[in-house]
Amino acid sequence: MSNVAKFRDFLTSEKIYMNELKEDGTTFFRAEQKLKDGWKVLLVFAFNQDENVADLFCFNVAELKNPEKKQDVHTLLNEYNANFRYSKLYEENGTISIRYSYSIEGDIVPDLAFRKLIMLLETAQQVYPRLMEVIWS
């Protein structure tokens, strides 16, 4: 059974709903989630074509609309990235997101893989208040 099929079966057995999409040989599973503050993020679990690399994302953690705050936000992102082992934050076109990539050696352990995605959601929950402080200050 493929790693994608194992992950899909895990989601089904745990009654976790994520949309499945395919694009250019990559299979994505995605779902929108709300942070405690009500802010919506998009969680994405992506398998490469060979199903031996997983790229996990938490998109839209915050929006940076004021270009004057960009340097302060990047300083904060660098601080977080220096302190977080796995979750890496980045800003692209005014949107702050989190990424984590890992190599799948052999068969995927779906529960562990899903917990890594939840780690990104927890990171978003943790960094959101301070990001908002910097953006709104």
C-alpha positions in Angstrom: 0.0 0.0 0.0 1.3 3.4 -0.9 2.2 6.0 1.8 -0.6 8.3 0.4 -3.1 5.4 0.8 -1.9 4.7 4.4 -2.3 8.4 5.3 -5.7 8.5 3.7 -6.8 5.4 5.6 -5.6 6.8 8.8 -7.5 10.0 8.3 -10.7 8.0 7.5 -10.3 5.7 10.5 -9.8 8.7 12.8 -12.7 10.6 11.2 -10.4 13.5 10.3 -11.6 15.4 7.3 -9.0 16.8 4.9 -9.5 17.5 1.2 -7.3 15.4 -1.1 -5.9 17.0 -4.2 -3.3 16.0 -6.8 -1.2 18.5 -8.8 1.9 17.8 -10.9 2.5 14.4 -9.2 2.1 15.8 -5.7 -0.7 14.7 -3.5 -2.0 17.2 -1.0 -4.3 16.8 2.0 -5.6 20.1 3.4 -8.0 21.4 6.0 -8.8 24.8 7.4 -8.5 25.2 11.2 -9.2 28.1 13.6 -6.8 29.3 16.2 -8.2 30.2 19.6 -8.4 33.9 18.6 -10.7 32.8 15.7 -8.0 33.4 13.0 -8.2 30.8 10.2 -5.1 28.9 9.0 -4.8 26.3 6.3 -3.0 23.0 7.2 -1.5 21.1 4.3 0.2 17.7 4.2 1.9 17.2 0.8 3.6 14.0 -0.5 6.1 14.3 -3.3 5.6 12.1 -6.4 7.8 9.3 -5.0 6.0 9.6 -1.6 9.3 9.7 0.2 9.3 13.3 1.3 6.5 15.1 3.1 6.1 18.9 3.2 3.9 20.2 5.9 2.5 23.7 6.0 0.4 25.9 8.1 -0.5 28.8 5.8 -1.9 32.2 6.7 -0.7 32.4 10.3 -0.8 36.2 10.0 -0.9 38.9 7.4 1.6 41.7 7.2 0.0 44.6 5.4 2.1 47.5 6.7 5.5 47.4 4.9 7.0 49.6 7.7 6.6 46.6 10.1 8.4 44.1 7.7 11.8 44.5 9.4 10.3 44.0 12.9 8.3 41.0 11.8 11.4 39.4 10.1 13.4 40.0 13.2 10.8 38.1 15.2 10.6 35.3 12.6 14.4 34.9 12.8 14.1 34.7 16.6 11.5 32.0 16.4 13.4 30.1 13.7 16.6 30.1 15.9 14.6 28.7 18.8 12.3 26.2 17.1 13.9 23.0 16.1 11.3 21.8 13.5 8.8 24.5 12.7 10.2 27.2 10.4 8.3 30.5 9.9 8.6 32.6 6.8 6.9 35.6 5.1 5.9 35.5 1.5 4.0 38.4 -0.2 2.8 39.6 3.2 1.6 36.2 4.5 3.3 34.5 7.4 3.3 30.7 7.3 5.1 27.8 8.9 6.8 24.9 7.1 8.3 21.5 8.1 9.7 19.0 5.7 11.0 15.5 6.4 12.1 12.4 4.6 9.9 9.3 4.8 12.2 6.3 5.0 10.2 3.2 4.1 6.6 3.1 5.1 4.9 6.1 6.7 3.7 6.0 10.3 0.5 7.9 9.7 -0.2 8.8 13.3 3.3 10.2 13.8 3.0 12.1 10.5 -0.3 13.6 11.5 1.1 14.7 14.9 3.8 16.6 13.0 1.1 18.5 11.2 -0.6 19.2 14.6 2.8 20.5 15.8 2.6 23.2 13.1 -0.9 24.2 14.3 0.3 24.4 17.9 3.2 26.5 16.7 0.8 28.9 15.0 -1.2 29.1 18.2 1.9 29.9 20.1 3.4 32.6 17.8 0.1 34.3 16.8 -0.2 36.6 19.8 3.3 38.0 19.6 3.2 38.3 15.8 0.0 40.4 16.2 1.7 42.6 18.9 4.5 43.4 16.5 2.3 43.9 13.5 -0.2 46.1 15.4 2.4 48.1 17.4 
